[in-house]
Amino acid sequence: MTRQGCHACEVAESDVARVCADLGVDWSAVDVDSDPELRAEYGDRVPVILVDDAEHGYWKVEEDRLRAALT
């Protein structure tokens, strides 16, 4: 979950893209401002990383933890 103009989101997206590319895993980014429900749920703590639709972390990517969750 990201937001346009959010520097932390840009860093997190780059980290997630790199990790997923290394592991051959697909990923996508969703702008929380595209949906009022998403904005209400995640708006104050973007970026939020979801793995299999469950919240994995927020504000920054913990690379070792993310790699473990994706393997």
CHARMM internal coordinates of N, CA and C (Angstrom, degrees):
IC EDIT
DIST 1 N 1 CA 1.4275
DIST 1 CA 1 C 1.5225
ANGL 1 N 1 CA 1 C 107.77
DIST 1 C 2 N 1.3172
ANGL 1 CA 1 C 2 N 116.08
DIHE 1 N 1 CA 1 C 2 N 126.86
DIST 2 N 2 CA 1.4486
ANGL 1 C 2 N 2 CA 120.96
DIHE 1 CA 1 C 2 N 2 CA -175.29
DIST 2 CA 2 C 1.5245
ANGL 2 N 2 CA 2 C 110.62
DIHE 1 C 2 N 2 CA 2 C -134.61
DIST 2 C 3 N 1.3167
ANGL 2 CA 2 C 3 N 114.44
DIHE 2 N 2 CA 2 C 3 N -179.47
DIST 3 N 3 CA 1.4681
ANGL 2 C 3 N 3 CA 121.26
DIHE 2 CA 2 C 3 N 3 CA 175.57
DIST 3 CA 3 C 1.5241
ANGL 3 N 3 CA 3 C 106.81
DIHE 2 C 3 N 3 CA 3 C -146.40
DIST 3 C 4 N 1.3220
ANGL 3 CA 3 C 4 N 116.51
DIHE 3 N 3 CA 3 C 4 N 138.76
DIST 4 N 4 CA 1.4557
ANGL 3 C 4 N 4 CA 120.28
DIHE 3 CA 3 C 4 N 4 CA 176.47
DIST 4 CA 4 C 1.5194
ANGL 4 N 4 CA 4 C 109.72
DIHE 3 C 4 N 4 CA 4 C -62.95
DIST 4 C 5 N 1.3235
ANGL 4 CA 4 C 5 N 115.75
DIHE 4 N 4 CA 4 C 5 N 141.35
DIST 5 N 5 CA 1.4491
ANGL 4 C 5 N 5 CA 121.05
DIHE 4 CA 4 C 5 N 5 CA 178.57
DIST 5 CA 5 C 1.5154
ANGL 5 N 5 CA 5 C 114.24
DIHE 4 C 5 N 5 CA 5 C 80.86
DIST 5 C 6 N 1.3213
ANGL 5 CA 5 C 6 N 117.63
DIHE 5 N 5 CA 5 C 6 N 7.24
DIST 6 N 6 CA 1.4633
ANGL 5 C 6 N 6 CA 123.08
DIHE 5 CA 5 C 6 N 6 CA -178.76
DIST 6 CA 6 C 1.5334
ANGL 6 N 6 CA 6 C 108.28
DIHE 5 C 6 N 6 CA 6 C -98.47
DIST 6 C 7 N 1.3350
ANGL 6 CA 6 C 7 N 116.68
DIHE 6 N 6 CA 6 C 7 N 111.74
DIST 7 N 7 CA 1.4620
ANGL 6 C 7 N 7 CA 120.07
DIHE 6 CA 6 C 7 N 7 CA -178.46
DIST 7 CA 7 C 1.5342
ANGL 7 N 7 CA 7 C 111.53
DIHE 6 C 7 N 7 CA 7 C -62.67
DIST 7 C 8 N 1.3172
ANGL 7 CA 7 C 8 N 117.63
DIHE 7 N 7 CA 7 C 8 N -42.52
DIST 8 N 8 CA 1.4712
ANGL 7 C 8 N 8 CA 120.47
DIHE 7 CA 7 C 8 N 8 CA 178.94
DIST 8 CA 8 C 1.5282
ANGL 8 N 8 CA 8 C 110.41
DIHE 7 C 8 N 8 CA 8 C -60.91
DIST 8 C 9 N 1.3183
ANGL 8 CA 8 C 9 N 116.62
DIHE 8 N 8 CA 8 C 9 N -35.48
DIST 9 N 9 CA 1.4678
ANGL 8 C 9 N 9 CA 120.31
DIHE 8 CA 8 C 9 N 9 CA 178.15
DIST 9 CA 9 C 1.5208
ANGL 9 N 9 CA 9 C 110.87
DIHE 8 C 9 N 9 CA 9 C -66.09
DIST 9 C 10 N 1.3286
ANGL 9 CA 9 C 10 N 116.89
DIHE 9 N 9 CA 9 C 10 N -41.06
DIST 10 N 10 CA 1.4632
ANGL 9 C 10 N 10 CA 120.75
DIHE 9 CA 9 C 10 N 10 CA 178.59
DIST 10 CA 10 C 1.5295
ANGL 10 N 10 CA 10 C 110.79
DIHE 9 C 10 N 10 CA 10 C -61.61
DIST 10 C 11 N 1.3249
ANGL 10 CA 10 C 11 N 116.86
DIHE 10 N 10 CA 10 C 11 N -43.01
DIST 11 N 11 CA 1.4647
ANGL 10 C 11 N 11 CA 121.04
DIHE 10 CA 10 C 11 N 11 CA 178.56
DIST 11 CA 11 C 1.5255
ANGL 11 N 11 CA 11 C 109.77
DIHE 10 C 11 N 11 CA 11 C -64.17
DIST 11 C 12 N 1.3273
ANGL 11 CA 11 C 12 N 117.12
DIHE 11 N 11 CA 11 C 12 N -45.77
DIST 12 N 12 CA 1.4677
ANGL 11 C 12 N 12 CA 120.97
DIHE 11 CA 11 C 12 N 12 CA -179.36
DIST 12 CA 12 C 1.5259
ANGL 12 N 12 CA 12 C 110.69
DIHE 11 C 12 N 12 CA 12 C -63.05
DIST 12 C 13 N 1.3282
ANGL 12 CA 12 C 13 N 117.92
DIHE 12 N 12 CA 12 C 13 N -42.85
DIST 13 N 13 CA 1.4605
ANGL 12 C 13 N 13 CA 120.39
DIHE 12 CA 12 C 13 N 13 CA 179.37
DIST 13 CA 13 C 1.5295
ANGL 13 N 13 CA 13 C 110.40
DIHE 12 C 13 N 13 CA 13 C -61.04
DIST 13 C 14 N 1.3104
ANGL 13 CA 13 C 14 N 116.96
DIHE 13 N 13 CA 13 C 14 N -41.43
DIST 14 N 14 CA 1.4655
ANGL 13 C 14 N 14 CA 120.42
DIHE 13 CA 13 C 14 N 14 CA 178.52
DIST 14 CA 14 C 1.5225
ANGL 14 N 14 CA 14 C 110.74
DIHE 13 C 14 N 14 CA 14 C -62.97
DIST 14 C 15 N 1.3267
ANGL 14 CA 14 C 15 N 116.74
DIHE 14 N 14 CA 14 C 15 N -44.06
DIST 15 N 15 CA 1.4703
ANGL 14 C 15 N 15 CA 120.65
DIHE 14 CA 14 C 15 N 15 CA 179.12
DIST 15 CA 15 C 1.5253
ANGL 15 N 15 CA 15 C 111.59
DIHE 14 C 15 N 15 CA 15 C -64.06
DIST 15 C 16 N 1.3261
ANGL 15 CA 15 C 16 N 116.81
DIHE 15 N 15 CA 15 C 16 N -45.78
DIST 16 N 16 CA 1.4655
ANGL 15 C 16 N 16 CA 120.62
DIHE 15 CA 15 C 16 N 16 CA 179.51
DIST 16 CA 16 C 1.5224
ANGL 16 N 16 CA 16 C 110.08
DIHE 15 C 16 N 16 CA 16 C -63.03
DIST 16 C 17 N 1.3251
ANGL 16 CA 16 C 17 N 117.67
DIHE 16 N 16 CA 16 C 17 N -42.91
DIST 17 N 17 CA 1.4669
ANGL 16 C 17 N 17 CA 120.82
DIHE 16 CA 16 C 17 N 17 CA 179.75
DIST 17 CA 17 C 1.5186
ANGL 17 N 17 CA 17 C 111.06
DIHE 16 C 17 N 17 CA 17 C -59.99
DIST 17 C 18 N 1.3210
ANGL 17 CA 17 C 18 N 116.93
DIHE 17 N 17 CA 17 C 18 N -43.30
DIST 18 N 18 CA 1.4648
ANGL 17 C 18 N 18 CA 121.27
DIHE 17 CA 17 C 18 N 18 CA 179.99
DIST 18 CA 18 C 1.5263
ANGL 18 N 18 CA 18 C 111.46
DIHE 17 C 18 N 18 CA 18 C -64.55
DIST 18 C 19 N 1.3275
ANGL 18 CA 18 C 19 N 116.89
DIHE 18 N 18 CA 18 C 19 N -47.88
DIST 19 N 19 CA 1.4665
ANGL 18 C 19 N 19 CA 121.20
DIHE 18 CA 18 C 19 N 19 CA -179.28
DIST 19 CA 19 C 1.5269
ANGL 19 N 19 CA 19 C 110.13
DIHE 18 C 19 N 19 CA 19 C -62.73
DIST 19 C 20 N 1.3108
ANGL 19 CA 19 C 20 N 116.74
DIHE 19 N 19 CA 19 C 20 N -45.85
DIST 20 N 20 CA 1.4694
ANGL 19 C 20 N 20 CA 120.08
DIHE 19 CA 19 C 20 N 20 CA -178.81
DIST 20 CA 20 C 1.5225
ANGL 20 N 20 CA 20 C 111.54
DIHE 19 C 20 N 20 CA 20 C -65.61
DIST 20 C 21 N 1.3258
ANGL 20 CA 20 C 21 N 117.22
DIHE 20 N 20 CA 20 C 21 N -37.42
DIST 21 N 21 CA 1.4690
ANGL 20 C 21 N 21 CA 119.98
DIHE 20 CA 20 C 21 N 21 CA 176.79
DIST 21 CA 21 C 1.5236
ANGL 21 N 21 CA 21 C 110.23
DIHE 20 C 21 N 21 CA 21 C -63.87
DIST 21 C 22 N 1.3228
ANGL 21 CA 21 C 22 N 116.83
DIHE 21 N 21 CA 21 C 22 N -42.46
DIST 22 N 22 CA 1.4681
ANGL 21 C 22 N 22 CA 120.52
DIHE 21 CA 21 C 22 N 22 CA 178.28
DIST 22 CA 22 C 1.5211
ANGL 22 N 22 CA 22 C 111.79
DIHE 21 C 22 N 22 CA 22 C -59.92
DIST 22 C 23 N 1.3363
ANGL 22 CA 22 C 23 N 116.38
DIHE 22 N 22 CA 22 C 23 N -36.13
DIST 23 N 23 CA 1.4648
ANGL 22 C 23 N 23 CA 121.29
DIHE 22 CA 22 C 23 N 23 CA -175.62
DIST 23 CA 23 C 1.5266
ANGL 23 N 23 CA 23 C 113.51
DIHE 22 C 23 N 23 CA 23 C -96.41
DIST 23 C 24 N 1.3331
ANGL 23 CA 23 C 24 N 117.71
DIHE 23 N 23 CA 23 C 24 N -4.65
DIST 24 N 24 CA 1.4564
ANGL 23 C 24 N 24 CA 121.05
DIHE 23 CA 23 C 24 N 24 CA -178.35
DIST 24 CA 24 C 1.5191
ANGL 24 N 24 CA 24 C 113.04
DIHE 23 C 24 N 24 CA 24 C 69.22
DIST 24 C 25 N 1.3419
ANGL 24 CA 24 C 25 N 116.55
DIHE 24 N 24 CA 24 C 25 N 35.69
DIST 25 N 25 CA 1.4612
ANGL 24 C 25 N 25 CA 122.39
DIHE 24 CA 24 C 25 N 25 CA -177.51
DIST 25 CA 25 C 1.5295
ANGL 25 N 25 CA 25 C 108.88
DIHE 24 C 25 N 25 CA 25 C -110.32
DIST 25 C 26 N 1.3296
ANGL 25 CA 25 C 26 N 116.60
DIHE 25 N 25 CA 25 C 26 N 134.55
DIST 26 N 26 CA 1.4649
ANGL 25 C 26 N 26 CA 120.90
DIHE 25 CA 25 C 26 N 26 CA 175.27
DIST 26 CA 26 C 1.5187
ANGL 26 N 26 CA 26 C 110.22
DIHE 25 C 26 N 26 CA 26 C -74.11
DIST 26 C 27 N 1.3204
ANGL 26 CA 26 C 27 N 116.03
DIHE 26 N 26 CA 26 C 27 N 151.64
DIST 27 N 27 CA 1.4630
ANGL 26 C 27 N 27 CA 121.08
DIHE 26 CA 26 C 27 N 27 CA 177.25
DIST 27 CA 27 C 1.5205
ANGL 27 N 27 CA 27 C 108.54
DIHE 26 C 27 N 27 CA 27 C -151.31
DIST 27 C 28 N 1.3020
ANGL 27 CA 27 C 28 N 116.54
DIHE 27 N 27 CA 27 C 28 N 164.92
DIST 28 N 28 CA 1.4608
ANGL 27 C 28 N 28 CA 121.11
DIHE 27 CA 27 C 28 N 28 CA 175.75
DIST 28 CA 28 C 1.5172
ANGL 28 N 28 CA 28 C 108.81
DIHE 27 C 28 N 28 CA 28 C -149.70
DIST 28 C 29 N 1.3171
ANGL 28 CA 28 C 29 N 114.66
DIHE 28 N 28 CA 28 C 29 N 156.98
DIST 29 N 29 CA 1.4620
ANGL 28 C 29 N 29 CA 121.56
DIHE 28 CA 28 C 29 N 29 CA 176.21
DIST 29 CA 29 C 1.5173
ANGL 29 N 29 CA 29 C 108.11
DIHE 28 C 29 N 29 CA 29 C -110.92
DIST 29 C 30 N 1.3210
ANGL 29 CA 29 C 30 N 116.33
DIHE 29 N 29 CA 29 C 30 N 140.90
DIST 30 N 30 CA 1.4603
ANGL 29 C 30 N 30 CA 122.13
DIHE 29 CA 29 C 30 N 30 CA 178.24
DIST 30 CA 30 C 1.5247
ANGL 30 N 30 CA 30 C 107.53
DIHE 29 C 30 N 30 CA 30 C -124.03
DIST 30 C 31 N 1.3184
ANGL 30 CA 30 C 31 N 116.54
DIHE 30 N 30 CA 30 C 31 N 127.78
DIST 31 N 31 CA 1.4658
ANGL 30 C 31 N 31 CA 121.87
DIHE 30 CA 30 C 31 N 31 CA 178.21
DIST 31 CA 31 C 1.5257
ANGL 31 N 31 CA 31 C 108.39
DIHE 30 C 31 N 31 CA 31 C -78.94
DIST 31 C 32 N 1.3283
ANGL 31 CA 31 C 32 N 117.07
DIHE 31 N 31 CA 31 C 32 N 118.69
DIST 32 N 32 CA 1.4657
ANGL 31 C 32 N 32 CA 120.62
DIHE 31 CA 31 C 32 N 32 CA -177.57
DIST 32 CA 32 C 1.5190
ANGL 32 N 32 CA 32 C 112.27
DIHE 31 C 32 N 32 CA 32 C -63.20
DIST 32 C 33 N 1.3280
ANGL 32 CA 32 C 33 N 116.77
DIHE 32 N 32 CA 32 C 33 N -22.90
DIST 33 N 33 CA 1.4560
ANGL 32 C 33 N 33 CA 119.64
DIHE 32 CA 32 C 33 N 33 CA -179.79
DIST 33 CA 33 C 1.5239
ANGL 33 N 33 CA 33 C 112.91
DIHE 32 C 33 N 33 CA 33 C -79.22
DIST 33 C 34 N 1.3414
ANGL 33 CA 33 C 34 N 116.86
DIHE 33 N 33 CA 33 C 34 N -1.93
DIST 34 N 34 CA 1.4653
ANGL 33 C 34 N 34 CA 120.76
DIHE 33 CA 33 C 34 N 34 CA 179.12
DIST 34 CA 34 C 1.5253
ANGL 34 N 34 CA 34 C 112.32
DIHE 33 C 34 N 34 CA 34 C -81.84
DIST 34 C 35 N 1.3289
ANGL 34 CA 34 C 35 N 116.98
DIHE 34 N 34 CA 34 C 35 N -10.03
DIST 35 N 35 CA 1.4647
ANGL 34 C 35 N 35 CA 120.84
DIHE 34 CA 34 C 35 N 35 CA -176.43
DIST 35 CA 35 C 1.5344
ANGL 35 N 35 CA 35 C 108.83
DIHE 34 C 35 N 35 CA 35 C -148.92
DIST 35 C 36 N 1.3267
ANGL 35 CA 35 C 36 N 117.76
DIHE 35 N 35 CA 35 C 36 N 127.53
DIST 36 N 36 CA 1.4668
ANGL 35 C 36 N 36 CA 119.96
DIHE 35 CA 35 C 36 N 36 CA -178.18
DIST 36 CA 36 C 1.5345
ANGL 36 N 36 CA 36 C 113.48
DIHE 35 C 36 N 36 CA 36 C -58.48
DIST 36 C 37 N 1.3192
ANGL 36 CA 36 C 37 N 118.18
DIHE 36 N 36 CA 36 C 37 N -35.44
DIST 37 N 37 CA 1.4660
ANGL 36 C 37 N 37 CA 120.72
DIHE 36 CA 36 C 37 N 37 CA 179.21
DIST 37 CA 37 C 1.5289
ANGL 37 N 37 CA 37 C 111.41
DIHE 36 C 37 N 37 CA 37 C -68.10
DIST 37 C 38 N 1.3286
ANGL 37 CA 37 C 38 N 116.62
DIHE 37 N 37 CA 37 C 38 N -41.39
DIST 38 N 38 CA 1.4609
ANGL 37 C 38 N 38 CA 120.14
DIHE 37 CA 37 C 38 N 38 CA 177.52
DIST 38 CA 38 C 1.5270
ANGL 38 N 38 CA 38 C 110.63
DIHE 37 C 38 N 38 CA 38 C -65.53
DIST 38 C 39 N 1.3167
ANGL 38 CA 38 C 39 N 115.11
DIHE 38 N 38 CA 38 C 39 N -40.96
DIST 39 N 39 CA 1.4697
ANGL 38 C 39 N 39 CA 119.09
DIHE 38 CA 38 C 39 N 39 CA 179.07
DIST 39 CA 39 C 1.5272
ANGL 39 N 39 CA 39 C 110.77
DIHE 38 C 39 N 39 CA 39 C -62.52
DIST 39 C 40 N 1.3229
ANGL 39 CA 39 C 40 N 117.35
DIHE 39 N 39 CA 39 C 40 N -40.98
DIST 40 N 40 CA 1.4670
ANGL 39 C 40 N 40 CA 121.15
DIHE 39 CA 39 C 40 N 40 CA 178.91
DIST 40 CA 40 C 1.5277
ANGL 40 N 40 CA 40 C 110.96
DIHE 39 C 40 N 40 CA 40 C -66.47
DIST 40 C 41 N 1.3209
ANGL 40 CA 40 C 41 N 116.68
DIHE 40 N 40 CA 40 C 41 N -37.63
DIST 41 N 41 CA 1.4716
ANGL 40 C 41 N 41 CA 120.96
DIHE 40 CA 40 C 41 N 41 CA -176.93
DIST 41 CA 41 C 1.5229
ANGL 41 N 41 CA 41 C 112.64
DIHE 40 C 41 N 41 CA 41 C -76.53
DIST 41 C 42 N 1.3289
ANGL 41 CA 41 C 42 N 116.95
DIHE 41 N 41 CA 41 C 42 N -45.58
DIST 42 N 42 CA 1.4574
ANGL 41 C 42 N 42 CA 120.66
DIHE 41 CA 41 C 42 N 42 CA -169.73
DIST 42 CA 42 C 1.5308
ANGL 42 N 42 CA 42 C 114.87
DIHE 41 C 42 N 42 CA 42 C -114.89
DIST 42 C 43 N 1.3034
ANGL 42 CA 42 C 43 N 118.30
DIHE 42 N 42 CA 42 C 43 N -7.32
DIST 43 N 43 CA 1.4589
ANGL 42 C 43 N 43 CA 122.43
DIHE 42 CA 42 C 43 N 43 CA -168.53
DIST 43 CA 43 C 1.5069
ANGL 43 N 43 CA 43 C 116.85
DIHE 42 C 43 N 43 CA 43 C -54.14
DIST 43 C 44 N 1.3153
ANGL 43 CA 43 C 44 N 119.22
DIHE 43 N 43 CA 43 C 44 N -35.51
DIST 44 N 44 CA 1.4585
ANGL 43 C 44 N 44 CA 121.59
DIHE 43 CA 43 C 44 N 44 CA -176.31
DIST 44 CA 44 C 1.5156
ANGL 44 N 44 CA 44 C 114.26
DIHE 43 C 44 N 44 CA 44 C -85.60
DIST 44 C 45 N 1.3250
ANGL 44 CA 44 C 45 N 117.97
DIHE 44 N 44 CA 44 C 45 N -9.58
DIST 45 N 45 CA 1.4618
ANGL 44 C 45 N 45 CA 118.05
DIHE 44 CA 44 C 45 N 45 CA -174.31
DIST 45 CA 45 C 1.5250
ANGL 45 N 45 CA 45 C 113.59
DIHE 44 C 45 N 45 CA 45 C -134.26
DIST 45 C 46 N 1.3170
ANGL 45 CA 45 C 46 N 117.12
DIHE 45 N 45 CA 45 C 46 N 32.28
DIST 46 N 46 CA 1.4622
ANGL 45 C 46 N 46 CA 119.67
DIHE 45 CA 45 C 46 N 46 CA 175.63
DIST 46 CA 46 C 1.5177
ANGL 46 N 46 CA 46 C 109.90
DIHE 45 C 46 N 46 CA 46 C -73.03
DIST 46 C 47 N 1.3145
ANGL 46 CA 46 C 47 N 118.10
DIHE 46 N 46 CA 46 C 47 N 151.03
DIST 47 N 47 CA 1.4526
ANGL 46 C 47 N 47 CA 126.89
DIHE 46 CA 46 C 47 N 47 CA -2.55
DIST 47 CA 47 C 1.5269
ANGL 47 N 47 CA 47 C 112.37
DIHE 46 C 47 N 47 CA 47 C -76.12
DIST 47 C 48 N 1.3223
ANGL 47 CA 47 C 48 N 114.85
DIHE 47 N 47 CA 47 C 48 N 150.29
DIST 48 N 48 CA 1.4617
ANGL 47 C 48 N 48 CA 122.29
DIHE 47 CA 47 C 48 N 48 CA 174.77
DIST 48 CA 48 C 1.5251
ANGL 48 N 48 CA 48 C 106.76
DIHE 47 C 48 N 48 CA 48 C -121.02
DIST 48 C 49 N 1.3173
ANGL 48 CA 48 C 49 N 116.55
DIHE 48 N 48 CA 48 C 49 N 131.97
DIST 49 N 49 CA 1.4533
ANGL 48 C 49 N 49 CA 121.76
DIHE 48 CA 48 C 49 N 49 CA 179.21
DIST 49 CA 49 C 1.5251
ANGL 49 N 49 CA 49 C 108.11
DIHE 48 C 49 N 49 CA 49 C -102.79
DIST 49 C 50 N 1.3293
ANGL 49 CA 49 C 50 N 115.57
DIHE 49 N 49 CA 49 C 50 N 126.72
DIST 50 N 50 CA 1.4612
ANGL 49 C 50 N 50 CA 122.22
DIHE 49 CA 49 C 50 N 50 CA 176.54
DIST 50 CA 50 C 1.5208
ANGL 50 N 50 CA 50 C 108.28
DIHE 49 C 50 N 50 CA 50 C -111.07
DIST 50 C 51 N 1.3121
ANGL 50 CA 50 C 51 N 116.44
DIHE 50 N 50 CA 50 C 51 N 139.98
DIST 51 N 51 CA 1.4644
ANGL 50 C 51 N 51 CA 122.32
DIHE 50 CA 50 C 51 N 51 CA 173.11
DIST 51 CA 51 C 1.5251
ANGL 51 N 51 CA 51 C 106.20
DIHE 50 C 51 N 51 CA 51 C -125.40
DIST 51 C 52 N 1.3322
ANGL 51 CA 51 C 52 N 115.46
DIHE 51 N 51 CA 51 C 52 N 121.60
DIST 52 N 52 CA 1.4687
ANGL 51 C 52 N 52 CA 121.25
DIHE 51 CA 51 C 52 N 52 CA -176.21
DIST 52 CA 52 C 1.5252
ANGL 52 N 52 CA 52 C 110.90
DIHE 51 C 52 N 52 CA 52 C 53.02
DIST 52 C 53 N 1.3315
ANGL 52 CA 52 C 53 N 116.03
DIHE 52 N 52 CA 52 C 53 N 43.63
DIST 53 N 53 CA 1.4684
ANGL 52 C 53 N 53 CA 124.47
DIHE 52 CA 52 C 53 N 53 CA 176.94
DIST 53 CA 53 C 1.5255
ANGL 53 N 53 CA 53 C 114.14
DIHE 52 C 53 N 53 CA 53 C 66.33
DIST 53 C 54 N 1.3247
ANGL 53 CA 53 C 54 N 118.02
DIHE 53 N 53 CA 53 C 54 N 11.40
DIST 54 N 54 CA 1.4677
ANGL 53 C 54 N 54 CA 121.70
DIHE 53 CA 53 C 54 N 54 CA 176.46
DIST 54 CA 54 C 1.5311
ANGL 54 N 54 CA 54 C 108.47
DIHE 53 C 54 N 54 CA 54 C -112.65
DIST 54 C 55 N 1.3268
ANGL 54 CA 54 C 55 N 116.12
DIHE 54 N 54 CA 54 C 55 N 141.02
DIST 55 N 55 CA 1.4526
ANGL 54 C 55 N 55 CA 119.68
DIHE 54 CA 54 C 55 N 55 CA -179.54
DIST 55 CA 55 C 1.5252
ANGL 55 N 55 CA 55 C 110.80
DIHE 54 C 55 N 55 CA 55 C -64.34
DIST 55 C 56 N 1.3227
ANGL 55 CA 55 C 56 N 115.00
DIHE 55 N 55 CA 55 C 56 N 124.99
DIST 56 N 56 CA 1.4626
ANGL 55 C 56 N 56 CA 122.20
DIHE 55 CA 55 C 56 N 56 CA -178.11
DIST 56 CA 56 C 1.5302
ANGL 56 N 56 CA 56 C 111.11
DIHE 55 C 56 N 56 CA 56 C -103.57
DIST 56 C 57 N 1.3181
ANGL 56 CA 56 C 57 N 116.93
DIHE 56 N 56 CA 56 C 57 N -34.47
DIST 57 N 57 CA 1.4552
ANGL 56 C 57 N 57 CA 121.07
DIHE 56 CA 56 C 57 N 57 CA -178.84
DIST 57 CA 57 C 1.5098
ANGL 57 N 57 CA 57 C 110.82
DIHE 56 C 57 N 57 CA 57 C -179.45
DIST 57 C 58 N 1.3219
ANGL 57 CA 57 C 58 N 115.85
DIHE 57 N 57 CA 57 C 58 N 172.91
DIST 58 N 58 CA 1.4535
ANGL 57 C 58 N 58 CA 120.05
DIHE 57 CA 57 C 58 N 58 CA 178.42
DIST 58 CA 58 C 1.5203
ANGL 58 N 58 CA 58 C 110.74
DIHE 57 C 58 N 58 CA 58 C -149.74
DIST 58 C 59 N 1.3229
ANGL 58 CA 58 C 59 N 114.09
DIHE 58 N 58 CA 58 C 59 N 161.86
DIST 59 N 59 CA 1.4706
ANGL 58 C 59 N 59 CA 126.61
DIHE 58 CA 58 C 59 N 59 CA 179.94
DIST 59 CA 59 C 1.5168
ANGL 59 N 59 CA 59 C 114.09
DIHE 58 C 59 N 59 CA 59 C 72.86
DIST 59 C 60 N 1.3256
ANGL 59 CA 59 C 60 N 119.66
DIHE 59 N 59 CA 59 C 60 N -36.09
DIST 60 N 60 CA 1.4616
ANGL 59 C 60 N 60 CA 120.29
DIHE 59 CA 59 C 60 N 60 CA 175.86
DIST 60 CA 60 C 1.5277
ANGL 60 N 60 CA 60 C 109.23
DIHE 59 C 60 N 60 CA 60 C -154.01
DIST 60 C 61 N 1.3236
ANGL 60 CA 60 C 61 N 114.97
DIHE 60 N 60 CA 60 C 61 N 159.62
DIST 61 N 61 CA 1.4630
ANGL 60 C 61 N 61 CA 121.21
DIHE 60 CA 60 C 61 N 61 CA 179.20
DIST 61 CA 61 C 1.5228
ANGL 61 N 61 CA 61 C 108.35
DIHE 60 C 61 N 61 CA 61 C -90.20
DIST 61 C 62 N 1.3153
ANGL 61 CA 61 C 62 N 115.66
DIHE 61 N 61 CA 61 C 62 N 124.97
DIST 62 N 62 CA 1.4622
ANGL 61 C 62 N 62 CA 121.43
DIHE 61 CA 61 C 62 N 62 CA 171.20
DIST 62 CA 62 C 1.5222
ANGL 62 N 62 CA 62 C 105.90
DIHE 61 C 62 N 62 CA 62 C -94.19
DIST 62 C 63 N 1.3333
ANGL 62 CA 62 C 63 N 115.21
DIHE 62 N 62 CA 62 C 63 N 96.35
DIST 63 N 63 CA 1.4607
ANGL 62 C 63 N 63 CA 120.73
DIHE 62 CA 62 C 63 N 63 CA -167.24
DIST 63 CA 63 C 1.5248
ANGL 63 N 63 CA 63 C 113.76
DIHE 62 C 63 N 63 CA 63 C -57.22
DIST 63 C 64 N 1.3065
ANGL 63 CA 63 C 64 N 119.01
DIHE 63 N 63 CA 63 C 64 N -48.42
DIST 64 N 64 CA 1.4738
ANGL 63 C 64 N 64 CA 120.41
DIHE 63 CA 63 C 64 N 64 CA -178.89
DIST 64 CA 64 C 1.5250
ANGL 64 N 64 CA 64 C 111.23
DIHE 63 C 64 N 64 CA 64 C -60.39
DIST 64 C 65 N 1.3172
ANGL 64 CA 64 C 65 N 115.75
DIHE 64 N 64 CA 64 C 65 N -42.04
DIST 65 N 65 CA 1.4683
ANGL 64 C 65 N 65 CA 120.78
DIHE 64 CA 64 C 65 N 65 CA 179.63
DIST 65 CA 65 C 1.5228
ANGL 65 N 65 CA 65 C 111.04
DIHE 64 C 65 N 65 CA 65 C -66.10
DIST 65 C 66 N 1.3438
ANGL 65 CA 65 C 66 N 117.35
DIHE 65 N 65 CA 65 C 66 N -41.27
DIST 66 N 66 CA 1.4528
ANGL 65 C 66 N 66 CA 121.11
DIHE 65 CA 65 C 66 N 66 CA 179.07
DIST 66 CA 66 C 1.5306
ANGL 66 N 66 CA 66 C 110.50
DIHE 65 C 66 N 66 CA 66 C -65.24
DIST 66 C 67 N 1.3223
ANGL 66 CA 66 C 67 N 116.34
DIHE 66 N 66 CA 66 C 67 N -44.99
DIST 67 N 67 CA 1.4725
ANGL 66 C 67 N 67 CA 118.91
DIHE 66 CA 66 C 67 N 67 CA 178.60
DIST 67 CA 67 C 1.5319
ANGL 67 N 67 CA 67 C 111.03
DIHE 66 C 67 N 67 CA 67 C -58.72
DIST 67 C 68 N 1.3151
ANGL 67 CA 67 C 68 N 116.94
DIHE 67 N 67 CA 67 C 68 N -42.51
DIST 68 N 68 CA 1.4687
ANGL 67 C 68 N 68 CA 120.66
DIHE 67 CA 67 C 68 N 68 CA 179.31
DIST 68 CA 68 C 1.5198
ANGL 68 N 68 CA 68 C 111.15
DIHE 67 C 68 N 68 CA 68 C -63.20
DIST 68 C 69 N 1.3143
ANGL 68 CA 68 C 69 N 117.15
DIHE 68 N 68 CA 68 C 69 N -39.78
DIST 69 N 69 CA 1.4668
ANGL 68 C 69 N 69 CA 120.90
DIHE 68 CA 68 C 69 N 69 CA -179.18
DIST 69 CA 69 C 1.5243
ANGL 69 N 69 CA 69 C 112.29
DIHE 68 C 69 N 69 CA 69 C -69.28
DIST 69 C 70 N 1.3203
ANGL 69 CA 69 C 70 N 116.53
DIHE 69 N 69 CA 69 C 70 N -27.25
DIST 70 N 70 CA 1.4642
ANGL 69 C 70 N 70 CA 120.55
DIHE 69 CA 69 C 70 N 70 CA -177.07
DIST 70 CA 70 C 1.5198
ANGL 70 N 70 CA 70 C 113.42
DIHE 69 C 70 N 70 CA 70 C -91.62
DIST 70 C 71 N 1.3315
ANGL 70 CA 70 C 71 N 117.72
DIHE 70 N 70 CA 70 C 71 N -6.87
DIST 71 N 71 CA 1.4729
ANGL 70 C 71 N 71 CA 118.99
DIHE 70 CA 70 C 71 N 71 CA -179.37
DIST 71 CA 71 C 1.5032
ANGL 71 N 71 CA 71 C 111.07
DIHE 70 C 71 N 71 CA 71 C -107.73
END
COOR INIT
IC SEED 1 N 1 CA 1 C
IC BUILD
